[in-house]
Amino acid sequence: MISRQILKVLSYNIHKGFGLGNVSFTLPEIKRAISSLDLDIVFLQEVLGQHDRHASRVDGWPDLPQSHFLAEDVWPYVAYGQTSIFDHGHQGNAILSKYPILEFENLDISTNAIETRSLLHAVLDVPGLSLPVHCVCVHLNLMRRGREAQLKRICDRVTASVGGADPLIVAGDFNDWRERASGVLARELRIKEVFLDTHGTHAATFPMKFPLFRLDRVYARGLSMVGGRALSGQPWDVLSDHIPLYAELEEEEG
C-alpha cells in the first residue's frame, strides 16, 4: 500500500500577539506552542507587520514582523498580506510554510472603510503531491452583508485562479456566527469544511475561555481530513482570544 502525503495544518487568529483583553504579550509563547506541533502550513490572522508604539513600550517586542518572528528557524517560507494601515504600523494575514511558496498575491476585499480586509492566496510546491497546493487565508467582516460579498470574492478568485484538480485549502477567521458560509462555499466551489464534514458541526472557537461561536474554519478540496481538533486548554487558553484549529489532510484518491 502506497502511503500518501499528510499535511499538518493550523489556522489561528493570534490577536496581534496578545492574550484575552490585550493585557499580556504572548507572541513568544505562541511561537513555542505552534512550533511544537511540527506543522507544514500555518494560516494566521491579525498579524502585526509593524507597530512602532508597541515596539517602544512592550518588553520583548521582536525586531522582525510577527509573521517572520513566528516562522524563524521553523518555516522557511512566509507570505504576508497587509489588511490595514494605522498610525503606528500595519497588520494582515500570513501563511507560513515548510515547502516553497511558488507565488502569492494579496487582494483587497474590503467592503467598508472601517473593516479593511484582504484575501492572501499562495501557491505551494509540496513534495509528494503531483499538483501545487493553493492556500487562501482570510479574515472576513463582522457584518453579514460584507461577509456575503467577501464570500463571493473568494469564489471568484478560486474559480478564476485554481485548477479544478489542484488541491485547495481555504482557512481563517470567517466571523460566520450564523454558520452560512459553508453552504455557499460547498455549492459554489465544491469545497468542504473539514470539521463539519468529519464531526457534523463546525468547531467552537470564540471566545477562548467560553467558546460559544464557530467562527474559525478550515475548508479543503482535493484533500480529505485524516484527523484534527480545536486546541483548547493549556497552553492555548491564555495566548489569544481565539482557539486555533489543527487539521491533518491527505490528498484524495483520483
CORPEFEN-V489479 format. One record per backbone hydrogen bond with DSSP energy under -1.0 kcal/mol. NH is the residue of the N-H (numbers start at 1). CO is the residue of the C=O. E is the energy in kcal/mol with one decimal. If there is no record, write none. Layout:
# CORPEFEN-V489479
<<NH | CO | E> <NH | CO | E>>
This chain:
# CORPEFEN-V489479
<<7 | 249 | -3.6> <9 | 247 | -3.2> <10 | 41 | -1.8> <11 | 245 | -2.2> <12 | 43 | -2.6> <14 | 45 | -2.0> <16 | 46 | -1.9> <17 | 14 | -1.9> <18 | 15 | -1.2> <19 | 24 | -2.4> <22 | 19 | -2.2> <26 | 17 | -2.5> <27 | 17 | -1.1> <30 | 26 | -2.6> <31 | 27 | -2.5> <32 | 28 | -2.0> <33 | 29 | -2.4> <34 | 30 | -2.8> <35 | 31 | -2.2> <36 | 32 | -1.3> <37 | 34 | -1.2> <38 | 35 | -1.0> <40 | 8 | -2.6> <41 | 8 | -2.0> <42 | 96 | -2.5> <43 | 10 | -3.4> <44 | 94 | -3.0> <45 | 12 | -2.0> <47 | 92 | -2.8> <49 | 90 | -1.9> <50 | 90 | -1.8> <52 | 88 | -3.2> <55 | 51 | -2.3> <56 | 52 | -1.3> <57 | 53 | -1.1> <58 | 54 | -3.1> <61 | 58 | -1.6> <66 | 48 | -2.2> <69 | 65 | -2.6> <70 | 66 | -2.5> <71 | 67 | -1.6> <72 | 68 | -1.6> <74 | 71 | -2.4> <75 | 71 | -2.4> <77 | 97 | -1.8> <79 | 95 | -2.4> <81 | 93 | -2.9> <83 | 91 | -3.1> <84 | 91 | -1.9> <86 | 89 | -2.9> <89 | 86 | -1.3> <90 | 50 | -1.6> <91 | 84 | -2.1> <92 | 47 | -2.4> <93 | 81 | -2.2> <94 | 44 | -2.2> <95 | 79 | -2.6> <96 | 42 | -2.4> <97 | 77 | -2.7> <98 | 40 | -2.2> <102 | 123 | -2.5> <105 | 121 | -2.3> <107 | 119 | -2.8> <109 | 117 | -1.8> <116 | 114 | -1.1> <119 | 107 | -2.6> <120 | 137 | -2.3> <121 | 105 | -2.9> <122 | 135 | -3.0> <123 | 103 | -2.7> <124 | 133 | -3.0> <125 | 100 | -2.5> <129 | 126 | -1.9> <133 | 124 | -2.4> <134 | 167 | -2.8> <135 | 122 | -3.2> <136 | 169 | -2.7> <137 | 120 | -2.7> <138 | 171 | -1.9> <140 | 173 | -2.2> <147 | 143 | -2.1> <148 | 144 | -2.6> <149 | 145 | -1.9> <150 | 146 | -2.3> <151 | 147 | -2.8> <152 | 148 | -1.6> <153 | 149 | -1.6> <154 | 150 | -2.3> <155 | 151 | -2.4> <156 | 152 | -2.7> <157 | 153 | -2.5> <158 | 154 | -2.6> <159 | 155 | -2.6> <160 | 156 | -2.1> <161 | 157 | -2.1> <162 | 158 | -2.3> <166 | 163 | -1.1> <168 | 221 | -2.6> <169 | 134 | -2.7> <170 | 219 | -1.9> <171 | 136 | -2.7> <172 | 217 | -2.0> <173 | 138 | -1.4> <174 | 215 | -2.4> <177 | 175 | -1.4> <179 | 176 | -1.9> <184 | 180 | -1.4> <185 | 181 | -2.7> <186 | 182 | -2.3> <187 | 183 | -2.0> <188 | 184 | -2.6> <189 | 185 | -2.3> <190 | 186 | -1.1> <191 | 185 | -1.1> <192 | 220 | -2.4> <194 | 218 | -2.8> <197 | 193 | -2.9> <198 | 194 | -1.6> <199 | 195 | -3.0> <200 | 196 | -1.5> <205 | 213 | -2.5> <206 | 213 | -1.7> <208 | 241 | -1.6> <212 | 206 | -1.6> <213 | 206 | -3.3> <215 | 213 | -1.0> <217 | 172 | -2.5> <219 | 170 | -3.2> <220 | 192 | -2.7> <221 | 168 | -2.2> <224 | 250 | -2.8> <226 | 248 | -3.8> <227 | 248 | -1.2> <229 | 246 | -1.9> <231 | 244 | -2.5> <232 | 230 | -1.5> <237 | 233 | -1.4> <238 | 235 | -1.3> <239 | 236 | -1.4> <243 | 205 | -2.2> <245 | 11 | -2.6> <246 | 229 | -2.6> <247 | 9 | -2.7> <248 | 227 | -3.6> <249 | 7 | -2.8> <250 | 224 | -2.4> <252 | 222 | -2.0>>
